[in-house]
Amino acid sequence: MATIALINSSVQTKNYTGFTLQIVKQELLKKEHNVVEIDLKEFNLPFPGEKIENDNSAELRKLLKSAEAFIVGSPEYNGSFTAKLKLMIENSGYPSMMKGKPVGLVGIASGVLGATKSLEQLRTVFSHIGSIVLPRVVSIAEIEKKFDDDGNCIDQNTESEIKLAGKNLSKFLSLIKTQ
Ligand SMILES: Cc1cc2nc3c(=O)[nH]c(=O)nc-3n(C[C@H](O)[C@H](O)[C@H](O)COP(=O)(O)O)c2cc1C
Protein backbone atom coordinates (compact mmCIF):
# COMPACT_ATOMS: atom_id res chain seq x y z
CA MET A 1 0.00 0.00 0.00
CA ALA A 2 1.02 3.62 -0.46
CA THR A 3 3.10 5.77 1.86
CA ILE A 4 1.00 8.78 2.77
CA ALA A 5 2.33 11.81 4.65
CA LEU A 6 -0.01 13.68 6.99
CA ILE A 7 1.07 17.31 7.27
CA ASN A 8 0.01 19.24 10.37
CA SER A 9 0.31 22.97 9.65
CA SER A 10 -0.52 24.21 13.15
CA VAL A 11 2.32 24.90 15.57
CA GLN A 12 0.11 25.30 18.65
CA THR A 13 1.26 22.99 21.48
CA LYS A 14 -1.99 21.02 21.48
CA ASN A 15 -3.93 21.67 18.33
CA TYR A 16 -7.25 20.80 16.72
CA THR A 17 -5.56 20.16 13.39
CA GLY A 18 -3.65 17.34 15.09
CA PHE A 19 -6.85 15.95 16.66
CA THR A 20 -8.48 15.97 13.23
CA LEU A 21 -5.53 14.33 11.47
CA GLN A 22 -5.50 11.47 14.00
CA ILE A 23 -8.95 10.45 12.70
CA VAL A 24 -7.69 10.56 9.11
CA LYS A 25 -4.65 8.52 10.17
CA GLN A 26 -6.80 5.73 11.65
CA GLU A 27 -8.80 5.59 8.41
CA LEU A 28 -5.62 5.28 6.33
CA LEU A 29 -4.20 2.59 8.63
CA LYS A 30 -7.44 0.63 8.23
CA LYS A 31 -6.72 0.60 4.49
CA GLU A 32 -3.19 -0.63 5.31
CA HIS A 33 -1.32 2.44 4.09
CA ASN A 34 2.00 3.46 5.61
CA VAL A 35 1.48 6.76 7.39
CA VAL A 36 4.26 9.31 7.96
CA GLU A 37 3.41 12.24 10.22
CA ILE A 38 4.99 15.60 9.42
CA ASP A 39 4.41 17.97 12.31
CA LEU A 40 5.57 21.36 11.06
CA LYS A 41 6.26 22.68 14.56
CA GLU A 42 9.19 20.26 14.68
CA PHE A 43 10.82 21.79 11.58
CA ASN A 44 13.03 24.87 11.55
CA LEU A 45 12.58 26.26 8.05
CA PRO A 46 14.25 29.25 6.40
CA PHE A 47 12.63 31.84 4.17
CA PRO A 48 14.03 31.52 0.62
CA GLY A 49 17.64 32.79 0.65
CA GLU A 50 17.82 32.99 4.44
CA LYS A 51 20.53 31.18 6.45
CA ILE A 52 19.31 29.79 9.76
CA GLU A 53 20.74 27.56 12.47
CA ASN A 54 19.42 24.00 12.76
CA ASP A 55 17.89 24.14 9.28
CA ASN A 56 15.59 21.10 8.87
CA SER A 57 14.60 21.78 5.26
CA ALA A 58 16.69 18.93 3.77
CA GLU A 59 15.08 16.48 6.23
CA LEU A 60 11.66 17.85 5.24
CA ARG A 61 12.34 17.34 1.51
CA LYS A 62 13.52 13.77 2.20
CA LEU A 63 10.23 12.98 3.95
CA LEU A 64 8.17 14.65 1.22
CA LYS A 65 10.10 12.73 -1.45
CA SER A 66 9.45 9.41 0.30
CA ALA A 67 5.67 9.96 0.31
CA GLU A 68 3.46 8.99 -2.61
CA ALA A 69 0.50 11.12 -1.50
CA PHE A 70 -0.42 13.67 1.14
CA ILE A 71 -3.15 14.82 3.46
CA VAL A 72 -2.57 18.47 4.31
CA GLY A 73 -4.36 19.76 7.40
CA SER A 74 -4.51 23.45 8.21
CA PRO A 75 -6.45 25.73 10.51
CA GLU A 76 -7.88 28.89 8.98
CA TYR A 77 -5.88 31.88 10.19
CA ASN A 78 -6.99 35.34 9.06
CA GLY A 79 -8.92 33.97 6.10
CA SER A 80 -6.00 31.87 4.86
CA PHE A 81 -3.87 28.83 5.67
CA THR A 82 -0.97 29.06 8.13
CA ALA A 83 2.24 30.93 7.40
CA LYS A 84 4.19 27.82 8.48
CA LEU A 85 2.50 25.82 5.75
CA LYS A 86 3.45 28.42 3.12
CA LEU A 87 7.01 28.22 4.42
CA MET A 88 6.90 24.44 4.11
CA ILE A 89 5.79 24.76 0.48
CA GLU A 90 8.67 27.22 -0.18
CA ASN A 91 11.03 24.60 1.31
CA SER A 92 9.50 21.62 -0.50
CA GLY A 93 11.90 21.92 -3.46
CA TYR A 94 11.73 23.82 -6.72
CA PRO A 95 10.26 21.86 -8.45
CA SER A 96 8.44 20.68 -5.35
CA MET A 97 8.79 17.15 -3.97
CA MET A 98 4.97 17.21 -3.91
CA LYS A 99 4.72 17.74 -7.69
CA GLY A 100 2.72 15.09 -9.55
CA LYS A 101 1.40 13.55 -6.32
CA PRO A 102 -2.16 13.47 -4.95
CA VAL A 103 -3.04 15.86 -2.12
CA GLY A 104 -6.19 15.69 0.03
CA LEU A 105 -7.06 18.89 1.89
CA VAL A 106 -8.53 19.21 5.40
CA GLY A 107 -9.34 22.65 6.83
CA ILE A 108 -10.63 23.56 10.27
CA ALA A 109 -11.88 26.87 11.71
CA SER A 110 -13.58 28.40 14.73
CA GLY A 111 -16.06 30.28 12.59
CA VAL A 112 -19.41 29.03 11.28
CA LEU A 113 -18.22 29.32 7.67
CA GLY A 114 -15.53 26.69 8.15
CA ALA A 115 -12.22 26.80 6.34
CA THR A 116 -13.55 27.45 2.83
CA LYS A 117 -11.28 30.45 2.16
CA SER A 118 -8.07 28.71 3.21
CA LEU A 119 -9.04 25.54 1.31
CA GLU A 120 -9.58 27.47 -1.93
CA GLN A 121 -6.19 29.13 -1.51
CA LEU A 122 -4.55 25.79 -0.79
CA ARG A 123 -6.11 24.32 -3.92
CA THR A 124 -4.63 27.17 -5.98
CA VAL A 125 -1.14 26.89 -4.50
CA PHE A 126 -0.92 23.09 -4.62
CA SER A 127 -2.23 23.05 -8.20
CA HIS A 128 0.39 25.67 -9.05
CA ILE A 129 3.24 23.50 -7.78
CA GLY A 130 1.89 20.55 -9.80
CA SER A 131 0.19 18.45 -7.12
CA ILE A 132 -3.01 16.63 -7.99
CA VAL A 133 -5.51 18.17 -5.58
CA LEU A 134 -8.49 15.91 -4.89
CA PRO A 135 -11.80 17.60 -5.80
CA ARG A 136 -13.54 16.87 -2.48
CA VAL A 137 -12.07 18.78 0.47
CA VAL A 138 -13.03 18.52 4.14
CA SER A 139 -13.95 21.74 5.96
CA ILE A 140 -14.90 21.66 9.65
CA ALA A 141 -16.61 24.73 11.16
CA GLU A 142 -16.84 25.59 14.89
CA ILE A 143 -14.03 23.15 15.56
CA GLU A 144 -13.87 23.78 19.33
CA LYS A 145 -17.42 22.40 19.69
CA LYS A 146 -16.49 19.18 17.89
CA PHE A 147 -13.74 17.82 20.19
CA ASP A 148 -13.31 17.42 23.94
CA ASP A 149 -10.12 18.56 25.72
CA ASP A 150 -8.50 15.15 25.25
CA GLY A 151 -8.88 15.32 21.48
CA ASN A 152 -11.86 12.98 21.17
CA CYS A 153 -14.38 13.91 18.51
CA ILE A 154 -17.78 14.42 20.17
CA ASP A 155 -19.84 14.92 17.02
CA GLN A 156 -20.60 11.90 14.87
CA ASN A 157 -21.27 13.85 11.64
CA THR A 158 -17.95 15.64 12.02
CA GLU A 159 -16.13 12.37 12.56
CA SER A 160 -17.68 10.85 9.43
CA GLU A 161 -16.79 13.96 7.43
CA ILE A 162 -13.15 13.84 8.60
CA LYS A 163 -12.91 10.12 7.77
CA LEU A 164 -13.89 10.98 4.19
CA ALA A 165 -10.49 12.61 3.67
CA GLY A 166 -8.79 9.26 4.27
CA LYS A 167 -11.36 7.21 2.37
CA ASN A 168 -11.25 9.46 -0.69
CA LEU A 169 -7.48 9.55 -0.92
CA SER A 170 -7.27 5.78 -0.51
CA LYS A 171 -9.92 5.27 -3.20
CA PHE A 172 -8.16 7.67 -5.57
CA LEU A 173 -4.84 5.84 -5.10
CA SER A 174 -6.40 2.47 -5.87
CA LEU A 175 -8.10 3.92 -8.98
CA ILE A 176 -4.88 5.33 -10.43
CA LYS A 177 -3.03 2.10 -9.65
CA THR A 178 -5.39 0.11 -11.88
CA GLN A 179 -4.86 2.47 -14.88
C1 LIG B 1 -3.95 34.06 14.24
C2 LIG B 1 -5.29 33.38 14.17
C3 LIG B 1 -6.16 33.73 13.18
C4 LIG B 1 -7.41 33.09 13.07
N1 LIG B 1 -8.24 33.42 12.05
C5 LIG B 1 -9.41 32.75 11.89
C6 LIG B 1 -10.25 33.00 10.77
O1 LIG B 1 -9.96 33.80 9.90
N2 LIG B 1 -11.43 32.33 10.67
C7 LIG B 1 -11.81 31.41 11.63
O2 LIG B 1 -12.89 30.83 11.49
N3 LIG B 1 -11.01 31.12 12.68
C8 LIG B 1 -9.84 31.77 12.84
N4 LIG B 1 -9.00 31.49 13.90
C9 LIG B 1 -9.39 30.40 14.82
C10 LIG B 1 -8.72 29.08 14.42
O3 LIG B 1 -9.17 28.62 13.17
C11 LIG B 1 -9.00 28.04 15.52
O4 LIG B 1 -8.45 28.53 16.75
C12 LIG B 1 -8.42 26.68 15.23
O5 LIG B 1 -8.77 25.82 16.29
C13 LIG B 1 -6.95 26.67 15.23
O6 LIG B 1 -6.52 25.37 14.91
P1 LIG B 1 -5.31 24.71 15.65
O7 LIG B 1 -5.77 24.45 17.06
O8 LIG B 1 -5.05 23.46 14.89
O9 LIG B 1 -4.17 25.67 15.58
C14 LIG B 1 -7.77 32.11 14.02
C15 LIG B 1 -6.86 31.77 15.04
C16 LIG B 1 -5.63 32.39 15.10
C17 LIG B 1 -4.66 31.96 16.19
The ligand as an SDF file (V2000), in Angstrom:
LIG
                    3D

 31 33  0  0  0  0  0  0  0  0999 V2000
   -3.9470   34.0640   14.2430 C   0  0  0  0  0  0  0  0  0  0  0  0
   -5.2850   33.3770   14.1740 C   0  0  0  0  0  0  0  0  0  0  0  0
   -6.1640   33.7320   13.1760 C   0  0  0  0  0  0  0  0  0  0  0  0
   -7.4080   33.0920   13.0740 C   0  0  0  0  0  0  0  0  0  0  0  0
   -8.2440   33.4180   12.0470 N   0  0  0  0  0  0  0  0  0  0  0  0
   -9.4120   32.7540   11.8900 C   0  0  0  0  0  0  0  0  0  0  0  0
  -10.2520   33.0000   10.7690 C   0  0  0  0  0  0  0  0  0  0  0  0
   -9.9560   33.8050    9.8970 O   0  0  0  0  0  0  0  0  0  0  0  0
  -11.4330   32.3320   10.6730 N   0  0  0  0  0  0  0  0  0  0  0  0
  -11.8110   31.4070   11.6300 C   0  0  0  0  0  0  0  0  0  0  0  0
  -12.8910   30.8310   11.4930 O   0  0  0  0  0  0  0  0  0  0  0  0
  -11.0130   31.1200   12.6840 N   0  0  0  0  0  0  0  0  0  0  0  0
   -9.8360   31.7740   12.8350 C   0  0  0  0  0  0  0  0  0  0  0  0
   -9.0000   31.4870   13.8970 N   0  0  0  0  0  0  0  0  0  0  0  0
   -9.3910   30.4000   14.8170 C   0  0  0  0  0  0  0  0  0  0  0  0
   -8.7150   29.0810   14.4210 C   0  0  0  0  0  0  0  0  0  0  0  0
   -9.1660   28.6220   13.1750 O   0  0  0  0  0  0  0  0  0  0  0  0
   -9.0010   28.0430   15.5160 C   0  0  0  0  0  0  0  0  0  0  0  0
   -8.4550   28.5330   16.7460 O   0  0  0  0  0  0  0  0  0  0  0  0
   -8.4240   26.6750   15.2280 C   0  0  0  0  0  0  0  0  0  0  0  0
   -8.7680   25.8190   16.2870 O   0  0  0  0  0  0  0  0  0  0  0  0
   -6.9510   26.6690   15.2320 C   0  0  0  0  0  0  0  0  0  0  0  0
   -6.5160   25.3700   14.9080 O   0  0  0  0  0  0  0  0  0  0  0  0
   -5.3050   24.7120   15.6520 P   0  0  0  0  0  0  0  0  0  0  0  0
   -5.7670   24.4450   17.0580 O   0  0  0  0  0  0  0  0  0  0  0  0
   -5.0500   23.4610   14.8890 O   0  0  0  0  0  0  0  0  0  0  0  0
   -4.1660   25.6690   15.5830 O   0  0  0  0  0  0  0  0  0  0  0  0
   -7.7660   32.1120   14.0200 C   0  0  0  0  0  0  0  0  0  0  0  0
   -6.8610   31.7670   15.0420 C   0  0  0  0  0  0  0  0  0  0  0  0
   -5.6300   32.3860   15.1050 C   0  0  0  0  0  0  0  0  0  0  0  0
   -4.6590   31.9620   16.1870 C   0  0  0  0  0  0  0  0  0  0  0  0
  1  2  1  0
  2  3  1  0
  2 30  2  0
  3  4  2  0
  4  5  1  0
  4 28  1  0
  5  6  2  0
  6  7  1  0
  6 13  1  0
  7  8  2  0
  7  9  1  0
  9 10  1  0
 10 11  2  0
 10 12  1  0
 12 13  2  0
 13 14  1  0
 14 15  1  0
 14 28  1  0
 15 16  1  0
 16 17  1  0
 16 18  1  0
 18 19  1  0
 18 20  1  0
 20 21  1  0
 20 22  1  0
 22 23  1  0
 23 24  1  0
 24 25  2  0
 24 26  1  0
 24 27  1  0
 28 29  2  0
 29 30  1  0
 30 31  1  0
M  END
$$$$
